[in-house]
């Protein structure tokens, strides 16, 4: 029976070693998962911040373009008024020019 007892002791020792190795492996996997989750959260925050900055830039550009469009429209209106004044156009003249075209 001592051979069986020795065999069982070695088997129990191997089982305990395997259980400790599995527990250690589970801890390391859980740690890696936690690290990966934290990294993903940081990446999400970086993406969000980058997108927010891009949106702010786009809004500023939109505002600049609206101002440029308004300035161009005003300049065109002034140019049209100056041309009409220089030509001395009257409403009848404009009708005649439109019919000739």
Residue frames as a rotation matrix with the C-alpha (Angstrom) as fourth column:
UNK 1
0.551 0.834 0.000 0.00
0.834 -0.551 0.000 0.00
0.000 0.000 -1.000 0.00
UNK 2
0.168 -0.554 -0.816 2.87
0.333 -0.747 0.575 2.35
-0.928 -0.368 0.059 0.41
UNK 3
-0.804 -0.415 0.426 3.32
0.518 -0.136 0.844 2.40
-0.293 0.900 0.324 -3.36
UNK 4
-0.032 0.879 0.476 -0.32
0.879 -0.202 0.431 3.42
0.475 0.432 -0.767 -3.74
UNK 5
0.649 0.246 -0.719 -0.01
0.654 -0.664 0.363 6.01
-0.388 -0.706 -0.592 -0.99
UNK 6
-0.330 -0.846 -0.418 3.13
0.341 -0.520 0.783 7.39
-0.880 0.116 0.461 -2.61
UNK 7
-0.717 0.134 0.684 1.37
0.687 -0.022 0.726 7.44
0.112 0.991 -0.077 -5.99
UNK 8
0.383 0.922 0.051 -1.62
0.870 -0.379 0.316 9.26
0.310 -0.077 -0.948 -4.56
UNK 9
0.388 -0.314 -0.866 0.65
0.518 -0.703 0.487 11.75
-0.762 -0.638 -0.110 -2.82
UNK 10
-0.719 -0.695 0.014 2.48
0.361 -0.356 0.862 12.51
-0.594 0.625 0.507 -6.05
UNK 11
-0.432 0.656 0.619 -0.81
0.805 -0.030 0.593 12.76
0.407 0.755 -0.515 -7.92
UNK 12
0.593 0.658 -0.464 -2.27
0.801 -0.536 0.265 15.11
-0.075 -0.529 -0.845 -5.30
UNK 13
-0.051 -0.715 -0.697 0.89
0.380 -0.659 0.649 17.20
-0.923 -0.232 0.305 -5.47
UNK 14
-0.857 -0.251 0.450 0.62
0.493 -0.147 0.857 17.39
-0.149 0.957 0.250 -9.26
UNK 15
0.040 0.954 0.297 -3.08
0.906 -0.159 0.391 18.32
0.421 0.253 -0.871 -9.04
UNK 16
0.565 0.127 -0.816 -2.30
0.626 -0.710 0.323 21.11
-0.538 -0.693 -0.480 -6.54
UNK 17
-0.497 -0.811 -0.308 0.51
0.310 -0.498 0.810 22.40
-0.811 0.307 0.499 -8.76
UNK 18
-0.690 0.324 0.647 -1.83
0.682 -0.006 0.731 22.35
0.240 0.946 -0.217 -11.76
UNK 19
0.406 0.897 -0.175 -4.53
0.899 -0.359 0.250 24.19
0.161 -0.259 -0.952 -9.80
UNK 20
0.247 -0.404 -0.881 -2.03
0.426 -0.771 0.474 26.85
-0.870 -0.492 -0.019 -8.73
UNK 21
-0.802 -0.572 0.172 -0.82
0.368 -0.247 0.896 27.22
-0.470 0.782 0.409 -12.32
UNK 22
-0.314 0.782 0.538 -4.41
0.845 -0.029 0.535 27.58
0.434 0.622 -0.652 -13.55
UNK 23
0.580 0.507 -0.637 -5.20
0.767 -0.602 0.219 30.15
-0.273 -0.616 -0.739 -10.86
UNK 24
-0.199 -0.751 -0.630 -2.10
0.281 -0.660 0.697 32.13
-0.939 -0.039 0.342 -11.81
UNK 25
-0.839 -0.060 0.541 -3.03
0.543 -0.019 0.839 31.90
-0.040 0.998 0.049 -15.48
UNK 26
0.152 0.976 0.153 -6.57
0.937 -0.192 0.293 33.12
0.315 0.099 -0.944 -14.73
UNK 27
0.436 -0.068 -0.898 -5.15
0.544 -0.775 0.322 36.06
-0.717 -0.629 -0.301 -12.76
UNK 28
-0.608 -0.760 -0.228 -2.84
0.231 -0.444 0.866 37.02
-0.759 0.474 0.446 -15.61
UNK 29
-0.610 0.477 0.632 -5.62
0.741 0.061 0.669 36.74
0.281 0.877 -0.390 -18.19
UNK 30
0.481 0.817 -0.318 -7.91
0.877 -0.447 0.179 38.89
0.004 -0.365 -0.931 -16.03
UNK 31
0.108 -0.541 -0.834 -5.10
0.353 -0.764 0.541 41.43
-0.929 -0.353 0.108 -15.64
UNK 32
-0.859 -0.443 0.258 -4.50
0.367 -0.179 0.913 41.53
-0.358 0.878 0.316 -19.40
UNK 33
-0.170 0.886 0.432 -8.21
0.909 -0.028 0.417 41.95
0.381 0.463 -0.800 -20.06
UNK 34
0.581 0.362 -0.729 -8.35
0.691 -0.693 0.206 44.82
-0.431 -0.623 -0.652 -17.57
UNK 35
-0.330 -0.792 -0.514 -5.31
0.231 -0.596 0.770 46.46
-0.915 0.135 0.379 -19.18
UNK 36
-0.815 0.073 0.575 -6.82
0.579 0.042 0.814 46.04
0.036 0.996 -0.076 -22.65
UNK 37
0.239 0.971 0.022 -10.13
0.949 -0.238 0.208 47.52
0.207 -0.029 -0.978 -21.47
UNK 38
0.400 -0.167 -0.901 -8.36
0.439 -0.828 0.349 50.49
-0.804 -0.535 -0.258 -19.95
UNK 39
-0.703 -0.709 -0.056 -6.39
0.241 -0.311 0.919 50.98
-0.669 0.632 0.390 -23.17
UNK 40
-0.488 0.611 0.624 -9.58
0.826 0.092 0.556 50.82
0.282 0.786 -0.550 -25.22
UNK 41
0.539 0.692 -0.481 -11.16
0.817 -0.569 0.098 53.46
-0.206 -0.445 -0.871 -22.99
UNK 42
-0.026 -0.652 -0.758 -8.15
0.204 -0.746 0.634 55.71
-0.979 -0.139 0.152 -23.45
UNK 43
-0.865 -0.275 0.419 -8.26
0.433 0.013 0.901 55.18
-0.253 0.961 0.108 -27.21
UNK 44
0.015 0.956 0.294 -11.97
0.972 -0.083 0.220 56.04
0.235 0.283 -0.930 -27.23
UNK 45
0.566 0.164 -0.808 -11.29
0.533 -0.820 0.207 59.25
-0.629 -0.548 -0.552 -25.31
UNK 46
-0.500 -0.808 -0.313 -8.49
0.164 -0.443 0.881 60.17
-0.851 0.389 0.354 -27.72
UNK 47
-0.698 0.320 0.640 -10.79
0.705 0.155 0.692 59.58
0.122 0.935 -0.334 -30.71
UNK 48
0.385 0.904 -0.185 -13.55
0.923 -0.375 0.087 61.62
0.009 -0.204 -0.979 -29.08
UNK 49
0.280 -0.362 -0.889 -11.18
0.303 -0.845 0.440 64.49
-0.911 -0.393 -0.127 -28.37
UNK 50
-0.788 -0.605 0.118 -9.79
0.260 -0.153 0.953 64.38
-0.558 0.782 0.278 -31.92
UNK 51
-0.395 0.731 0.556 -13.29
0.870 0.103 0.482 64.38
0.296 0.674 -0.677 -33.42
UNK 52
0.545 0.579 -0.606 -14.38
0.760 -0.647 0.065 67.24
-0.354 -0.496 -0.793 -31.17
UNK 53
-0.179 -0.698 -0.693 -11.36
0.135 -0.715 0.686 69.29
-0.975 0.030 0.222 -32.30
UNK 54
-0.876 -0.116 0.468 -12.12
0.459 0.097 0.883 68.50
-0.148 0.989 -0.032 -35.95
UNK 55
0.077 0.982 0.170 -15.73
0.981 -0.105 0.161 69.57
0.176 0.154 -0.972 -35.45
UNK 56
0.438 0.015 -0.899 -14.63
0.461 -0.862 0.210 72.86
-0.772 -0.507 -0.384 -33.88
UNK 57
-0.632 -0.738 -0.237 -12.30
0.104 -0.383 0.918 73.49
-0.768 0.556 0.319 -36.82
UNK 58
-0.661 0.454 0.598 -15.07
0.736 0.234 0.635 72.71
0.148 0.860 -0.489 -39.32
UNK 59
0.424 0.855 -0.300 -17.47
0.896 -0.444 0.000 75.08
-0.133 -0.269 -0.954 -37.56
UNK 60
0.105 -0.473 -0.875 -14.86
0.182 -0.856 0.485 77.85
-0.978 -0.210 -0.003 -37.57
UNK 61
-0.877 -0.429 0.216 -14.23
0.247 -0.017 0.969 77.24
-0.412 0.903 0.121 -41.28
UNK 62
-0.211 0.895 0.394 -17.98
0.963 0.121 0.241 77.31
0.168 0.430 -0.887 -41.95
UNK 63
0.534 0.378 -0.757 -18.24
0.602 -0.798 0.027 80.66
-0.594 -0.470 -0.653 -40.16
UNK 64
-0.363 -0.764 -0.534 -15.31
0.022 -0.580 0.814 82.04
-0.931 0.284 0.228 -42.17
UNK 65
-0.846 0.073 0.528 -16.89
0.528 0.255 0.810 80.86
-0.075 0.964 -0.254 -45.43
UNK 66
0.214 0.977 -0.010 -20.24
0.976 -0.215 -0.039 82.41
-0.040 -0.002 -0.999 -44.51
UNK 67
0.364 -0.152 -0.919 -18.52
0.247 -0.936 0.252 85.74
-0.898 -0.319 -0.303 -43.83
UNK 68
-0.727 -0.680 -0.095 -16.58
0.045 -0.185 0.982 85.52
-0.686 0.709 0.165 -47.10
UNK 69
-0.535 0.616 0.578 -19.80
0.841 0.323 0.435 84.73
0.081 0.719 -0.690 -49.00
UNK 70
0.511 0.737 -0.443 -21.60
0.782 -0.612 -0.117 87.67
-0.358 -0.287 -0.889 -47.43
UNK 71
0.007 -0.602 -0.799 -18.68
0.002 -0.799 0.602 89.97
-1.000 -0.006 -0.004 -48.27
UNK 72
-0.881 -0.325 0.345 -18.58
0.300 0.181 0.937 88.70
-0.367 0.928 -0.061 -51.87
UNK 73
-0.103 0.933 0.345 -22.33
0.993 0.079 0.085 89.19
0.052 0.352 -0.935 -52.23
UNK 74
0.558 0.268 -0.786 -22.09
0.455 -0.890 0.019 92.74
-0.694 -0.368 -0.618 -50.92
UNK 75
-0.422 -0.794 -0.438 -19.19
-0.055 -0.460 0.886 93.48
-0.905 0.399 0.150 -53.27
UNK 76
-0.765 0.204 0.611 -21.14
0.640 0.352 0.683 92.13
-0.076 0.914 -0.400 -56.24
UNK 77
0.328 0.940 -0.099 -24.17
0.930 -0.339 -0.139 94.22
-0.164 -0.047 -0.985 -55.31
UNK 78
0.320 -0.287 -0.903 -22.01
0.093 -0.939 0.331 97.34
-0.943 -0.190 -0.274 -55.12
UNK 79
-0.752 -0.657 0.057 -20.37
0.084 -0.011 0.996 96.51
-0.654 0.754 0.064 -58.45
UNK 80
-0.389 0.706 0.592 -23.76
0.921 0.273 0.279 96.00
0.035 0.653 -0.757 -60.12
UNK 81
0.590 0.621 -0.516 -25.02
0.668 -0.734 -0.121 99.29
-0.454 -0.274 -0.848 -58.71
UNK 82
-0.053 -0.699 -0.714 -21.89
-0.072 -0.710 0.700 101.08
-0.996 0.088 -0.013 -59.92
UNK 83
-0.852 -0.228 0.471 -22.19
0.403 0.289 0.868 99.57
-0.334 0.930 -0.154 -63.40
UNK 84
0.046 0.952 0.304 -25.84
0.999 -0.047 -0.006 100.54
0.009 0.304 -0.953 -63.61
UNK 85
0.568 0.123 -0.814 -25.02
0.352 -0.930 0.105 104.04
-0.744 -0.346 -0.572 -62.48
UNK 86
-0.451 -0.828 -0.333 -22.16
-0.046 -0.351 0.935 104.32
-0.891 0.438 0.120 -64.98
UNK 87
-0.804 0.202 0.560 -24.38
0.593 0.336 0.732 103.12
-0.040 0.920 -0.389 -67.81
UNK 88
-0.820 0.557 -0.131 -27.20
-0.525 -0.823 -0.218 105.38
-0.229 -0.111 0.967 -66.69
UNK 89
-0.839 0.496 -0.223 -29.58
0.288 0.753 0.592 102.44
0.462 0.432 -0.775 -67.06
UNK 90
-0.483 0.821 0.304 -33.23
-0.867 -0.398 -0.301 103.11
-0.126 -0.408 0.904 -66.61
UNK 91
-0.225 0.451 0.864 -35.81
-0.184 0.851 -0.492 100.33
-0.957 -0.269 -0.108 -66.29
UNK 92
0.807 0.534 -0.252 -36.79
-0.317 0.032 -0.948 100.85
-0.498 0.845 0.195 -69.96
UNK 93
0.188 -0.832 -0.523 -33.18
-0.963 -0.050 -0.266 100.49
0.195 0.553 -0.810 -71.02
UNK 94
-0.608 -0.408 0.681 -32.86
-0.610 0.789 -0.073 97.21
-0.508 -0.460 -0.729 -69.11
UNK 95
0.298 0.796 0.527 -35.97
-0.090 0.573 -0.815 95.84
-0.950 0.196 0.242 -70.84
UNK 96
0.812 -0.026 -0.583 -34.62
-0.576 -0.195 -0.794 96.79
-0.094 0.980 -0.174 -74.27
UNK 97
-0.221 -0.971 -0.096 -31.22
-0.971 0.229 -0.075 95.20
0.094 0.076 -0.993 -73.53
UNK 98
-0.437 0.117 0.892 -32.88
-0.372 0.879 -0.297 92.00
-0.819 -0.462 -0.341 -72.31
UNK 99
0.652 0.747 0.127 -35.00
-0.143 0.285 -0.948 91.80
-0.745 0.600 0.293 -75.49
UNK 100
0.567 -0.513 -0.645 -31.96
-0.813 -0.219 -0.540 92.28
0.136 0.830 -0.541 -77.73
UNK 101
-0.493 -0.781 0.383 -30.08
-0.832 0.552 0.054 89.50
-0.253 -0.293 -0.922 -76.01
